[in-house]
């Protein structure tokens, strides 16, 4: 059964949805959540709860479900995700393979056209993600 997601109103609700999504490794539901969540609110909604597993399911969901349809939205989420508390800590703990998944998403964005970002924007954000 597909997990139904609605727009979270606060960090607690967001955390509950993320936990359910993550427990089921439900990338489609995660993509739905990211599609209805304003990227600017991401750091606030994540609060101090960002972990490697969460970063990874976000990356995979953006890569497989969002970037193809709306590369601008995927870019915005990556941008605001990098502003979240614990981002640098979580990033430092990613394995080589996990970093490769992040790189694939950036490659996809580089190949896509969007009026929401330029190639320079993608390149500078890649540096933030230490790629």
C-alpha positions in Angstrom: 0.0 0.0 0.0 1.3 3.4 -1.0 2.1 5.8 1.9 -0.1 8.9 1.7 1.7 12.1 2.5 0.2 15.5 3.2 2.1 18.7 3.6 3.7 18.8 7.1 2.8 21.9 9.1 5.8 21.6 11.6 9.0 19.8 12.2 7.3 17.1 14.3 4.9 16.2 11.5 7.7 16.2 9.0 9.8 13.9 11.2 6.9 11.5 11.6 6.4 11.3 7.8 10.1 11.0 7.1 10.4 8.1 9.7 7.5 6.2 8.0 8.9 6.9 4.5 12.4 5.8 5.6 11.1 2.6 7.4 9.5 1.5 4.2 12.3 2.8 1.9 9.4 4.4 0.0 11.1 6.7 -2.5 7.9 7.5 -4.3 6.2 8.7 -1.1 9.4 10.6 -0.3 9.2 12.3 -3.7 5.6 13.2 -3.1 6.6 14.7 0.2 9.4 16.7 -1.4 7.1 17.8 -4.2 4.5 19.3 -1.8 7.1 20.7 0.6 8.5 24.2 0.0 12.2 23.8 -0.3 12.9 27.0 1.7 11.2 25.3 4.7 13.4 22.2 4.5 16.0 23.3 7.0 13.3 24.3 9.5 11.3 21.1 9.0 14.4 18.9 9.3 15.4 20.8 12.5 18.4 18.8 13.9 17.1 15.5 12.6 19.1 15.1 9.4 20.9 11.8 9.2 22.7 9.9 6.4 19.7 7.6 5.7 17.4 10.6 5.3 19.9 12.5 3.1 20.2 9.4 1.0 16.5 8.7 0.5 16.0 12.4 -0.4 18.8 12.1 -3.0 17.4 8.9 -4.4 13.8 10.3 -4.5 14.9 13.5 -6.2 17.0 11.5 -8.7 14.4 8.9 -9.6 11.1 10.8 -9.3 11.6 14.6 -9.3 14.6 15.6 -11.4 13.2 14.2 -14.6 9.9 16.1 -14.2 11.1 19.2 -12.4 14.9 19.7 -12.3 14.4 23.2 -10.8 12.6 21.8 -7.8 15.3 19.1 -7.3 17.9 21.8 -7.4 16.1 23.9 -4.9 15.8 21.0 -2.5 19.5 20.2 -2.8 20.3 23.9 -2.2 18.2 24.2 1.0 19.1 20.7 2.2 22.7 22.0 2.3 21.5 24.7 4.8 20.1 22.2 7.2 21.6 21.6 10.6 24.0 18.7 10.7 24.5 18.7 6.9 28.3 18.9 7.0 28.4 16.1 9.6 26.1 13.9 7.6 28.0 14.6 4.4 31.3 13.7 6.0 29.9 10.3 7.0 28.7 9.3 3.5 30.4 6.3 2.0 32.1 6.4 -1.5 29.0 4.7 -3.0 26.6 7.0 -1.4 28.6 10.0 -2.6 28.4 8.5 -6.1 24.6 8.6 -5.8 24.7 12.3 -5.0 27.1 12.8 -8.0 24.6 11.1 -10.3 21.8 13.5 -9.2 24.1 16.4 -9.9 25.0 15.0 -13.3 21.3 14.7 -14.1 20.8 18.3 -13.1 23.7 19.4 -15.2 22.2 17.7 -18.3 18.7 19.2 -17.7 17.6 22.7 -18.5 15.8 24.9 -16.0 15.2 28.6 -15.6 15.7 28.1 -11.9 19.4 27.4 -12.0 22.4 27.7 -14.3 25.3 25.3 -14.9 27.4 27.6 -12.7 24.8 27.2 -9.9 25.0 23.4 -10.2 28.9 23.5 -10.2 29.0 25.7 -7.1 26.5 23.6 -5.2 28.5 20.5 -6.1 31.4 22.1 -4.2 29.1 22.5 -1.2 28.4 18.7 -1.4 32.2 18.2 -1.7 32.0 16.6 -5.1 
